[in-house]
């Protein structure tokens, strides 16, 4: 078993569709510049209400990645 050192970053993704889409958007965008993403943890979920309905989701995630 190899030994790793990880770093964490915090991201907030947003979506008009769903919580899951907001998480995926944050991770997809981070993966464009951060390599070796390994795990995520949802730390906060918020939403925006318009006319009595959920109009927008914001989800904050901690993302861990392996250092070279």
Secondary structure, 3 states (H helix, E strand, C coil): CCCCCEEEEEEEEEECCCHHHHHHHHHHHHHCCCCCEEEEEEEEEEEEEECCEEEEEEEEEEEEEECC
